[in-house]
Amino acid sequence: MDKTQKSQNLRLFPGKTPTAAAFSTRHRQHKTVACLLALMAFLPGINLSGYAQTVESRKTTVLLTQQLRGVVVDNVLQTPIQGATVSLPALGLTTMTDASGAFRFSAVPIGVQQLAITHVSYKEVLLDNINVISGKENVLSIAVESRFKMAEEVVVQAKSKRNRPLNDMSTVSARAFTVEETQKYAAAVNDPSRMATAFPGVMASDDGNNNIIIRGNSPTGLLWRMEGIDIPNPNHFASTGSSGGGISILSTQLLSNSDFITGAFAAEYGNALSGVFDLKLRRGNNEKREYALQAGFLGLNAAAEGPISGKGGASYLANYRYSTLSLLGKMGVALEAGSTDFQDLSYHVYVPTKRAGTFSLFGFGGLSSQDISGDKDSSKWEDKGDRYISRFVSNTAATGLTHSISLGQRTNLRSALATSYSKIGDDYQYIEDNYSLSDAYIDRFTTRKTTLTSTLNHKFSSHSVIRGGAIVTFIGSDYYQKSKENETAPLKVVINSKGTTQTVQGFAQWQYKILEGVTLNGGLHYLQLLYNNTMALEPRASLKWEIDKKNTLSFGYGGHSQIQAMGVYFAQVQQPDGSLIHPNRDLDLTRAHHGVVSYHRWLGSNLALKAEAYYQHLYDVPIATSDTSTFSMLNVQSEYITDPLVNSGTGRNYGLELSLEKYLAHRLYYTLSTSLYQSKYTAADGVERNTRFNGGYIVNLIGGKEFLSANGLRTFGINIRTLYAGGLRTTPINLDASRQAGYGIYYEKEAYTQQNDPYFRTDLRLSLRWNRSRLTSTLSLDIQNVTNRLNVYGDWYDSEKGKVVTSYQTGLIPILNYKVEF
């Protein structure tokens, strides 16, 4: 497949497609199976719901309560805060934290509660919408920020900020997201990436994947982190070189509140151009054993947590999921022409000690595969995609050990050692007219990484903090790829490499509170790839001014860079004399400047308006060597590009994001956001063009409302999301030239001048939660694309039909899920 075809042929679901026709088959199969299985699961779920309501109706006079407890810690040093006042204002309950920072309320009525934390040396924290249920204890870890003390000891109390990022060094283009959001948002299906598409400036690349486009950037620019460690792409069915896949491996059973950042990152984040998912894990219950079971379209889940030993405070937390599709296949249910299988395991073990600090062992692993058998009956061939037999495998695993220790009252050292493994493999064969099989595409990509990181936090005073650290990653790779330039070309080896290399990162950042409400952050990040000794030193800075209790103005700047997908460096080209060269061995990093201005205004106690303007200049972008080519790496969302490249391209993304957000109060929330943006690139021919991802605008409306039963034991929720956005861009196909050549030929000079129709989609989520003694059940139905609109995916040339064919994205898909916690 040539590079123009490759850049046009996006993937909707797992695996690699040697032609767009093969992709069409997978798209059709996925949609049909999804609808069938969701509808099959619906009837038993309804019966179960009715039974639960009957049981609960006998308990209308029972008052159910649950324990609510946690710890309060310093947000920089993570050390416990003794003597903080913790209260439940609505209930009139108050307690104090002990020497370990712990607090406890033994019998809190089920329902939504507000928690307040105050301390003479720290800013007040208000936690709204703590959902107390009967089946599971609430165990919280709350970080508080030091007050700014003037010489006269006058304290100005700052208003508590909702969705404030957990990383205190992140000032602009950053927000915290809660596990409840990933569970509540319509069609998020417990997936952080799909949930993030509800945020301003973020859009999914297509319906069948959780690749996300941030401010017009390619999805490859996203960095995934967990517990402060860079991790591999944590998704099932992940493509080579991508940041997303079909379904998230990560379970919301393990996740705690985390950060999502879309520009001008703090100095500790490196090797990313578009965004950062900074994921945090919660600790298991260290006093009692708790369980959760889940059944739905995406799989069968089992989670367990509890104490490891008596009074030491150690705990474990684990979740296992097995694909519903795999289970039905093993039961003999025919799944059309192929099968899709996945399973995953994730865990977190937390061990505190009295003198040696705290230890945390965590990890995740996912196995995913898809087999398509093709059809050897030529009378059933509708397009070329029906004639492919394929086997796709995508397996990922990572585990890490962290250690945190206090070095005196003002210093904390956090270190981690992690190892990861990923394997992606494809094998495509084509059914010829005589029913013989010919190889169409083969790849085997195995990557092993070992990462060592250490971060030091030192608090000079309540208004001066420094953070610095280093990250060293050892990379082992075994890559092989055999592909065609186009459908009619012979198969040839384009990557065949084994080897090791390392990356080195270092950072230092300083936070200084100049005045009450005025905070300055500054720092540097260093990134080096030892394979070819390319490097970057990146300055970062931000300033936040809390003008008063209602208005905040922030500025941010960052230099950022990213290593190319590793397989790109190993591309090989055979010379006329038979020798091999590696044209991309010395390829440099892709670099960018980020600039952001942000304004936030409170319009009421639960209503906020936010405006953010940004400009991103990209340079040293890899582009093709031919001076007539329009190819740029900025338009690639996955795969290893094997054509010769040079770092001469540029790009720019700029726009304005506006959002009106009503935070959850009185069981109602909504957000209306608009993003107006442009995404441009310049390739070797010197012409500035739209990137593939330049939709131009995104309008997003999300909202939800919960209704309580008269006895308060049942909660019915309705959540909706509507998205209207400019379509992604494509390159027109030269039909006459394609017919003559026998494969797709594009008008390269008109690259990305053609725009798909506007994208419109509405998702609906209905849920019913009911509490019984020591048991909470939740039944939910997510109806994705409730209007059944078939959004355009793209055009491709079908050489068998001799015409251009349009592919469409998924229609209406209902996803049922039942969960019980006890």
N, C-alpha and C positions, 0 to 999 in steps of 0.2 A: 504494500500500500504506500503510495507516495505521501509526502508530508502534508499536501493540501487536503487530500482525502482524510488523512488521519486527524487533521485539525477540525474537519467538518463533522466527522462521525462520532458524536458523543455517545456515551454509554448510558442506558437507562437503568440497568440492573447488573448483577455480577458478571464477571468474565470479560474476555476480550473478543471483539468481533472483527474478523478479517474483512468483511464487507458490511455495508449498511444493511444489506438484505438479511444477513444472519442476525443482526441486531433486531430487525423487525420481528423475526420469529420469537426471540426471547421476550420481547415486549408483549406480544400477544399472549404468550404462554403465562407470563407472570400475572397479567391482569385477570385472565380467566380463572386461574387457580385461586387468586386472592379472593375474588368475589364468591366463588363456590365454597371455599372453606369457611369464610366468615358467615355466610348464610347457614351452612350446616351447623355451626356452633351456636346460632342464635336461639333456637327453640329450647334446648336444655337450660340455657341461662335464664330465660323468662320463667320457667317452672321453679327454678331455685329461688329467684327473687320473690315469687309469690309465697313460697314456704316460709322464707325469713320474715316477711311482714306478718304472717299469721302467728308465728312464735312471739314476735315482739309485742303484738297487740295484747298479750296476756300480762305484760310487765309495765303497764303504763304508770304505775305508782312507784316503780323502783327508781331511786336516784343513783345513777352510776357515777363513780369517781375514778380518778387515776392519779398516780404519783407524778409530780413534775419536779425535776431536780437538775442540777448542772454545776458548772464551775465558771468563775469569772477570772479572766487573765488579762495581763497587760498586752496590748495589741502588737507591740514591738518585740518584747522579750519572751512572751508567752509564759510568764511567771504568774503564779496565783496571787490574787488580790484579797487580802484579809480585811474584814471590817466593812465591806460594801453592803449597802442596804438594798435588799431585793424585795419587791412588793408586787402583789397582784391587785391593782387599784380597784377593779370592779368588785372584788371580793373582800376588800379591806384586810388582806393578809400581808404580813411583813415578816421578814427574817433577815439574818446577817450571815455573811460568808465566814467560814472558819479559816484556820491557818492554811488549809490546802485550797482555799478559794471556793469551797463547795457550799451549796445551799440546797434546801429541800422543802417542798410542800407535799405533805403526805396524801391529802384527799382533796383534789381539785375536781369540781364538777366537769363532766365532759362538755365540750363546746369550744368556742373560740375565746381565748384569753389574751390579755395584754400584760406584759412583764416590764417592770421599770427597775433600773439599776442606778444607784447614786453612790458617790464617794467624794470626799472632800478634795482628793487630788486628781479625780478623773471626771471627764464629761459624762453627763447623764446619757443613758441609753434606754430607748423605748423599743421593745420588740412587740409588734402588733401581730395579730392573727396566728397565735400559737394554737394549733389545732390539737386539742386534747381528746383522745379517743380511748375507749375502754380496753381495746386489744393490745395496746403497746404503750409503754412508758415514754414520756418526753425527757430525754437526757440531753441538755444543751451545753455548748461550750461558747461563752460570750466574751469577745475581746473588747476592751474599753480603751479609750484614748486619753492621754494625759491632758490636764487643763493647762492653758497658758497662764503663767503667773506674772503679773506686772510687779514692778518694784514695790508698789503700795499694797500688794496682795489683793488687788481688786480683780474679781473674777467675772467675766462676762459669759453667761451660759449660752452655749451654742444649741441651735435647734437640732434635734435628732434627724438624721438623713436616712430615708429609706433607700434601699438598693445601692447604698454607698459601697464601693469596692472593698473587699476584705484586705487587699494589699494597700496599705496606707501611702505607698509611693505612687500609686496610679491616680492621676488627677483628672485627665480628660479621656473621653472616648472609652470609658470603662464603667461597668456596673456589675453588681453582684446578682446572681440568680439563685433561686432556691429550688430545692428538690420538689417542693409543692408546685412550682411553676411548670416543671417538666411533666408532672403528673396531671396538672389541671388544664393546660393549654390544649385547645382542640387540635387533634391530629399530631401532637408532639410525640405520642406513644412512648413516653419515658425516655426520649432521646434528646440529649443536650443540643445537638446540631439542629434538629428539626424545631426545637423550642426557640433557638436563637433566630430563626427566620421571622419571628414576630417582632424583632428589635429593629429600630431605624437603620437603614442602609444595608440590610442583610436580605439576601434572597437565595433560594435553593436553585442549583443549576438545572435540576429537573425533578419530576415527581418521584421517580423510583430510586433516587440516591439521596444521601444526606450531605453531599458536597455543598458547601455554601460559598456564595459570592459576597464579599465584603467590600462595599464602596467601589464596585467595578473591577476589583482585583480577581485574578484567577484563584480558584479554590486551593491551588497548591501552596499559596502563601500563608497558610494557617499553621500555627504551632500548637501542639498538644502537650500539656504538662499535667503531672499528677504528683501531689505531695512535694512540689518543688523540683521535680525531675522531668526532663524531656522524655516523652514516651513515643513509641511508634503509633501509627494510625490505629486507633482502637475500634475498628469497625469490621464486621463480617463483610465478605465479598469485596474487599478493598482492591482497587486497581493499583498497578505499579505506579509509583510516583504521585499518588493522590493523597488527599487528607480526609477522604470520606469513603463511604461504601453503601451497602444496602441497608444494614441494620446495625445499631450500636452494640458493641460487646459489653459495654459498661452497664451495670445495674444500678438503678436509682436506690436500691436497698443499701448500697455502700456509700453513695455520694452524700456529701454535706453541702452547705451553701458554698458556691464557687464564683470565680470571676470570669467575665467575658470582656475582652478588650479589642477595640477595632482601629486603633491608630495611636501614634506617638507613645509607644510603650515605655514603661519604666526601664531603667538600665539593666535590670536583672534578666530581661527577656531578650533572647537573640535568635538568629537564624530564622527569621520570619519577616514577611512583608505586609501581610494583610490583617492578621488578627491572632489572638491568643485565647485558648481555653485553658484556664488555670484551675484545675480541678482539686478539690479537697475531699478527703474521706472522713466519714464520721466514725466514732468509736462504738464498738458494740456495748451493750448493756453489761456493766461490770458487777451487777448485783443479782440479776435473775435471768433465766433463759427465756427467750422469746423466739417465735417462729412466724413465718409468712409463707403461704402457698398461693400460687397464681396459675390460672389457666386461661389461655386466649389464643387468638390467631397467631401471634408471634412465637408462642411457645409455652411450655410448662415450667414454672419457676418454683424453686424451693429455697428459702432463706432461713438461716439460723444464727443466733447470736447469744452471748452469755458470758459469765465470768470464767476465767481459767483457773483461778485459785481463790481461796477464801477472802481475806481482807487486803490483798495486795493491790487491788484495783485493775489487774490485768483483764483483758477481754478479747473475745474473738468475734468475727462477723464474716459470714460466707454466703454466697449465692450461686446456685447452679440453674442453668436453663437448657432445655432440650427443645429443638424445633418441633412445632406441631406438624409441619410438612413432613419431617423425617418420620415422626411417629405414625402418621397416616400411611405413609409409604410402606413402612414395615408391617402395617396391619393389612396390606393388600389393596389399599385404595389406589386406583389408577390415577396418575397425575399427568395426563396427556402424554406429550412426547419426551418428558424428562423428569428429573427430580432435583429438588433444592434442599440441602441439608445444612444445619448448623447447630452447634451447641457451645456453651461457654461456662466458665467458672471464674469467679472473682472473690477476693478475700482480703481481710485486714485484721491483723493481730496487733494489739497495743499492750505494751508491758512497761509500766512505770517502775522506777527503783528509787530508793531513798537517797543514794549518794552518786550513783553512776549515770543519772539522767534517765531519759525515757527512750524506749526502743519501739519501732513500728515496722512490722513486716507486712507488705501488701503485694498484690499482684492480680493479674487477669490473664486469661487465655481463651482463645476462640478458634474453633475449627469450622470451616465452611467450604462447601463444594456445590457444584452444579453440573449435572450431566444432561446433555441433550442428544437424543438418539438419532435424530433425523428421520426421514421417511423414505423408504426404499420403493414406494409405490409412486411412479412418476405421474400418475393421474391425480395425485393429491398435491403436487407441487404448485403452489400459488406464486411463489417468488423464489429467488435464489437462496433465501434464508432457510427454506425447508430442506435444503440439500446438504446441510452441514451436520456433522457429528462432532460433538465437542465434550471436553472434560476440563473443568475449571476448578482449581483449588486455591484457597486463600486462608492461611493459618497464621495466627499471631499470638505471642505470649510475652509477658513482661513480669518481672518480680523485682522488688526493691526492699532494702533494709535502711531505715533512717535512724539517726541517733541525735537527740537534742539534749544539751547540758548547759546549765548556767555556770558561767565563769565569774563569780562575784555577783553583786546585786545589780550591776548595770550592763552586763555582757552575756550574750547567749551565742553558743556555737551549734550549728545544725549541719550534720554531715549525712551523706547517703551513698550507697553503692547499689547499682541496679544493673540487671542484665535483661536483654530482650532478644526475641527471635521472630522472624517473619519469613514466610515462604509463599510465593505466588507462582502458580504454574498453569499453563494453557496448552491444550493439544487440540487442534482443529483439523478435521478431515472433510474433504468434499466428495459427494457422491456423483461420479461421472455419469454420462448418458448410458453407458453399459453397466452401470451399478458397481463398478470398481471404485475403490477409495484412493484418493490422492491427498498427500499432506498439504495443508493450506497455511498453517501457522503453528509454531512451537516456541514456548519460552519456559525457562526455569530460573526464578530469581529468589535466592536465599540470602538474607542479611542477618548478621549477628552483631549485637552491640553490647558493650559494657561501659557504664558511665559511673564516674566518681565525681561527686560534687561536695563542696563545703561552703557554708555561708556564715558570716560573723555579723551579728547585730550588736551595736554598742550605743547606749543611751547616755549622752553627756549630761543632759538635763531634760526637763519637760518640753523644751522647745528645740532640741538639737539631737538628731539621730543619724548615725552612719551605718551603712550596710555594704558589705563587700563579699566577694566570693569568686570561686573558680569552678569550671566544669571541664572535665576531660573525658572524651568519649573514644573508645577503641572500636573500630568498625571492621568487621570481616564480611566479605562478599563473595558469592559464587553465582555469576550471572551468565545466562546463555539465552540467545534469542535468534530464531531463524524465521525470516519473513519475506514477503514479496514487495517489490516497489509498487506493483499494481496487480490486478487480477490475472493479467495475461503473462506477467513476468515470472521467471523461475525463482524458486525458493533459494535464499542464500543466508549464510550466517552473518549477522550484523553486530552481535555482541557475544564474546566468548572470553570471560575473564574471571580469575580467582585472585584474591589478594587481601591485604589489610592496609588500613590507614587510620589516622586519628584526627579528631577536631579538638581544638582548645578554645575555651571561652573564659573570659574574666570580666568582672564588673565591679564598679564602686559607685555608690550613690549617697548623697547627703540630703537630709531634710532639715530645713531650718524654718521655724515659725518666727517671722520677723516681728509681727504684731499679732494681737488676738484677731483671728480670722484671716490672716495673711500668711500663706505657707509657700515656701520655695523649695523645689526639688531640683537637684542637678546631679549628673553622673556621666559615666563613660561605660561603653561595652566594647569588648575586644573579641573578635572572631577570626579563627585561622583554620584552614584546611591543610593539613600537612601533606596530603597526596600531591599537591602541586604548589604548596606554600603561598596560596592566595590568602589575603587577610584584609581586615577592615577594623578601624578604630572609630567608634560611633558616639558622638556627643548626644546627650539627652537632657532636657530641661523642661520644667513646668512651673507655673505660678497660679495659685488659687487665692482669690480674694472674696471672702464672705462679707459682702458689703453691709448687710444687716441680716435680720432673721428671715427675710424673704428672698433676698437676691444674692446670687453667687456668680462671679465672673472668673473664667479660667483660661489659661493659655498653655499650649504645649508644643514642643518641637522635639523631633527625634531623627537621627540618622539611623537607617536600618539596612541590613544586608542579609542575603540568603544564599546558601550553597545550592548548586544545581542538584537535581535528583541524581543519585550516585551512578545509575546506569548510563547517563548521558556522557560521563567522562570515559566510559569504556567502549564507546562506539568504534567500530573498526571499518576501514575501507581498504579494499584490495587494489593494489597498483597493477598497471599493465604487466610488470615483470613478475607478478605473483606475490610480492611482498605485501605485508599489512602495515598500515599506519593507523594511529589513533588521533584523529584531528581535533578532538575535544579535550585531550588530556590536560591542557593548560588553560582551560576555560576559567574565567574569573567569576567572582561572586556577582549576583544581581544586587543593585543598591538603590536606595530611595531616601528622599527627604520627606518627612511628615510635618505638616503644620496644622494646628487645630485651635480654634477659638470657640469657647463654650459659654452659654448663658443659661442659668437656671433660676426660675422664679416660682415661689410658692403662691398659689392663688387661693389656697385654703388649707385646712389642716391635713387634707388627704388628696389635694389636687395640685398638680405641678405642671408648669410649662417649661420645655427645654428646647433651645436652639443651638445647633452646632454646625459651624462651617469648617471645611477642611480643604487642604491642597496637598497632593502627593506628587512629587516629581521622581520618576524612576529613570535610572540610567545604568550603563554597562549591562544592558539587557541582551542576552544571547539572541542573535538573528542569523538567518542564512547568509552564506558568503557571496552569493550572486547579487550583483547590484541591481538586478531587475526583480528580485524576490520580494514578496510581501509577508514572508513568514517571520513571526516573533514568538518567543517563549511566553509572552504575556497572554497568548490566546490558548495555551495548552492547559488542560485541567487534569491530565493524567498521562501515563506512558513515558517511556524513555525515548527521547528523540535521538535518532542515530545519524542524522545528516550533519555534515560539518557546520560548525557554528562559530561566530565571533561576537565579542562583547561590544557591539557598536549601536545597539538599539536604545531607544528612549520611550518613555510613556508618561502620561499624566492623568491623574484622577482628581476631580474636584467636585464639590457639591455642598448642599445645604440640607440639614436634617431638622425637622420640626416635629415635636411630639407633645401631646397633651395626655397626661397620665393621671387617672384616678386610682389611687392605691386601695387595696382591698379594705373596705370598711362597711359595716352593716351588711356583710356578705355580698357586696357588689364591687366589681372592679372593671375598668376599661382603659384602653389606650388607643388613641388615634394618632398615627404618625405618617408623615410625608417625607420622602427623600427625593430631591431633585439633583441629578448628578450627570457627569460626563466622564467617559473613560476612553482615552485616546492612546494611540501608539504610532511609532515611526520605525519602519524597517529599513532594509538596505537600499530601497529605491528612493528614500528621502521624503516620501509622501506621508503626511499625518492622516491616519484613518481611525475610524471607530474600532474599538476592540470587540471581540465576540461578545463580551459581557456588558456592553454599553446599552442597557435598556432605557436609560434616560430618566425614569421616574419609578417610584414605588409608593403605593398608598396602602396602608395596613390598618385594619380595625380589629382589635381583639377585645373580648369582654366576657364577663361571666356573672352569674347570680346563683346563690344558694338559698334554698327554702327549707326551713325546719318543720318537722311534724309538731303537733300540739304538745307531745310529751318530750320533745327534744332528742329522741333517740334515733331518729332518721333524718338524713340530710339528702335532699335532691338537688343536684347541680346541673346547670345548663351553661355551656361555654361555646363561644362561636368565634371564628376567625374568618375575615374576608380580606383577600389580597387582590389588588389590581396593579399591574406593573407593565412596563414596556417590554416587548418580547426581545429575546436574545437575537443576535445578528448572525447571518450566514453569508456565504459567497455563492453567487448565482452559478448554475451549472450550464456549460456549453453543450446543448443537446446534440447538435450535429457532430461536433468533435468527439463526443462521448460515443456516439453510435459508430463512428469510424474507427475509434481506438479500441472499442470493446470494454471500456471501463470509464469511470467518472472523470471528466475533464472540467475544470472550473475556470471561470473568467478571473484569473488571478489578479489582474489590475483593478478589478471591482471587488476586492476582498472586503467582506463584511459591510457591503452597501445594502444588502437585503435584510430587512428586519421582519422577524416573525410577528404574527398578529399579537395584540396585547394579551398578556397572561391574566386570566381571571379564575379564581378558585375560592370556594367557601367551604369551610370545615365546621362540623358540629360535633360536640361532645355532650352526651347525656350520662349522668352518673347517679347512683343511689347508694348511699352508705348508711348502714344501720349498726347500732351498738347493742351488744348484749353483755352480760356479765363476763368480763375477761375475754371478750371476743368482738372483733370488728370485721364486718364484711363490706366489700365494695363491688358493685356491679357497674360496669361502664360500657358504653357503646360509642366508638368514634366513627363518624360517617365522613370519610374523606371525599372531598369534591362532591358535596351534596347535590349540586345542580347538574352533575354529570357532564360538565363542559369538557370537551376534548381539546385541550390546548395543543397547538402545533409544537412538535418536537424538532422537526427539520426535514429537509429534502435530501434524497439520494438517488443515484442513477442505478436502475435495475437493468443490467446488461442482458438479461434473459428476455425481459419484456421490451427493451429498447426505449424506455421512457423514464421520465422523472416521477418518483413516487414520494408522497408526503407521509411521514410517520407522525403519529399522535401520541400524546402522553395518556396516563391512566384516567379512566372515568371514575364513577362512584365506587368506593370500596368501603364496606362496613367492617369494622374491627371490634369484636366483642372481647371483653376481658372480665374475669371474676377473680377477686383477691380476698383472702381471709387472713387476719392477723390475730395471734393469740400468744 
